[in-house]
Amino acid sequence: MSTLSPREQRVAALHQQADADYASTAHLRRPPAALDLRDQLPTDLQVAVSVARQMLNAYGDSSKLTDVFAHAQAHGALTESLRILLRAVDQQGGAQ
């Protein structure tokens, strides 16, 4: 038969209290019902337009670029943004 020291008894009491507190808040930990966010998400076309705008803002004016690498990078970014935009437009047209 083992007897607990006052410190061990206090720790055991704290554990019991924590367990009771945890059990009393079980309703707060339930996962929320699944939400259908598809109506709130932007379409592929909206995302493509946003990406294209960001790339144009970053790389649109390559006339001031004297570095050949920077000019090539700007050209590649603009080409990629146009490709993404056209793909989204094609998918949008095919869905209708």
N, C-alpha and C positions, 0 to 999 in steps of 0.2 A: 504494500500500500504506500503510494507516494503522496506526500503532501506538498502542496504548492506554496512557494514563498509568496509573501505579499506582492512582490513585483510581478511574479508570474500570474497571480490571481488578477491583478489589475490589467495585465496584457490580455488575458483570456476574456475579461469583462469588456474590454475595448473591442476585441474581435467580435464578440456577440453583438455589441451595439452597432458595429459597422455592418455586420450581416443583416441586422434588422433594418438599418437605414437603406441598405442596398435593395432589400426585398420590397420596402415600401415605395421605392421609385421605379419599380419594374415597368409600370405603364408608360413611363417617360422614355424608356429605351426601346419600345417597339418600333420597328421600322415603319416609316410612313408608307401610305398606300402608293403604289406605282403611279407615277404621273406620266401622261402622254404629252411630251414636250415638242412633238414634231411640228405642231402649228406655231410654236414660239421660236423655233430654230430658223436661222436664215437659210434661204435656198442656196443651191450650188452657184447659181448665177449671181446672187448677192455677194457671196463670199469671193467669187472670182473678180467681180467688179472692185471690191474692196482691196484685194491683193494687187490688182492692176493699178489702182490709184496710188497705193503705197509705193509700188515700184516706179511709177512715173514720177512721183515726188522725189524719190531717192536718186533716180538715174535719168530722168527725163531730159535734162539739159547737158548733153555730152559735148557741146560745142566748146566749153571752157576746159575740157580735159586735154592735157598735153601728154599724159602718160598713155602709152599704147595699151598697156594692160588694163588700166582703168576704163579706157574707151571700149575695149573688148568685153569687159565685165558689164558695162552699162548696156551694150548691145545684147549680150546674152540674157540679162535680166528683163529687158524690154521684149525680147523674142519669147521668153518663157511666159511673161505675163499675158502676151497676146495669145499664145497657145492655150493657156489655162482658160482665158476668157472665151475663146472660140469653142473650146470643148464644152464649156458650161452652156453656151448658147445653143450648140447642137443638141445637147441632152434636153434642154428646156423645150426646144422645138419638137423633138421626138416624143416627149411626154404628152404633148397636147393632141 
